[in-house]
């Protein structure tokens, strides 16, 4: 993650999605997954490949908060802050996550990971962690920090 994507890797992603209706979002998701962010060079190449303006591609990247324009230097812990997780102690966990991360982990709020019955929950990368309690949260932070 966080490395410069080679033109050939980006071309493979574009080719994989080119026949789809509305290929831009799947392409952006794959680029984000592959390198951890979508750089300006990626925006230019995607725009050219899809016959879009750079402004159109850049607008989509900036609209969705999960897309990053630069590498994130810290591991990211996305902590659910929706009502169901709040009702199960999510607010206290959010405060604890901020305290325990000590600048080693970026704690980001998300509003529903779809695990309302087993909350509070969090996501690291593509992995979701459910039924978090203070000890499980501390262990998760130590694992990713």
Secondary structure, 3 states (H helix, E strand, C coil): CCCCCCHHHHHHHHHHHCCCCCHHHHHHHHHHHHHCCCCHHHHHHHHHHHCCCHHHHHHHHHHCCCCCCCCCCCEEEEEECCHHHHHCCHHHHHHHHHHHHCCCEEEEEECCCCCHHHCCCEEECCEEECCCCHHHHHHHHHHHC
